[in-house]
Amino acid sequence: MPFRSGVRYEHLVSDYYENGVRIDEQSRTYDNVFPSFSLAMPVGKAELSLSYTSKSKYKGTGAGQEQRSRM
């Protein structure tokens, strides 16, 4: 049964501007490491796999705004 693991490093810079002026309190920089794991095993002529990948979730800078990673 093959077992695989990995990590993904993500660096995100989000600059928030209001009327052309950068707002430092709402601008953010994120540095994160996200794990991933997978396990596969043959089942007859097919293969069964189970995997886990952590996805990033960042709060937005505006009211009710949220940004999610597409990875």
N, C-alpha and C positions, 0 to 999 in steps of 0.2 A: 504494500500500500504506500504509494508516494505521498509524502507530507512536505508541503512547501510553506515557507514563511517569508515575509518581506516587510519593508518599511518604506514609507513615502514621506519625504520632507516637503513641506509647503511653506512658502514665504509670501505673504500678502501685504501689500501696502494700499491703504484706502485713504485718499486725501479728500476731505469734505470742504467744499467751497460754498459760500453764501454771498451772493452779489459780487463775485470775483475775488473775495477775500478768503484765504484758507483759515478754517476754524480748527485750531490745534486740539481743543478739548474733544472734538468729534472725529478727528482724523486718527486712524489706527494702523498699527503694524503688528502682524501676527507671524510667529514662527512656531510651527508645530510638526511633530512626527506622528504619523498614523500607521498602525500595524495592519498586516493582512496575513491570513492563514488559509490553507486549503488542504483537503484530504481527498484522495481519489481511490476507488477500488473497483476492480472488474466485477460485473454481474452478468454472467452469461456472455453474450456477444456485445453487451453494452458496458458503459462505465458509469458508476455512481460517484458524484462528487459533492462535497460540502465545502463551502467557503465563507469566509468572513472578511469584510473590508470595512474599515472605519472611514466614515465620510466626515468632512469638516462642515461645521455650521457656524457662521459668523453673524452676529447681530449687526444690523444696518445702522446707519447714522441718523436716519429720520424716523418719525413716529410710525410704528407698525411695519418697518422695513426690515427685511432679512435677506442675507446673501448666502447661498449654499454653493459649495463646490460642485462642479459637474463631474468630478472624478470619483 
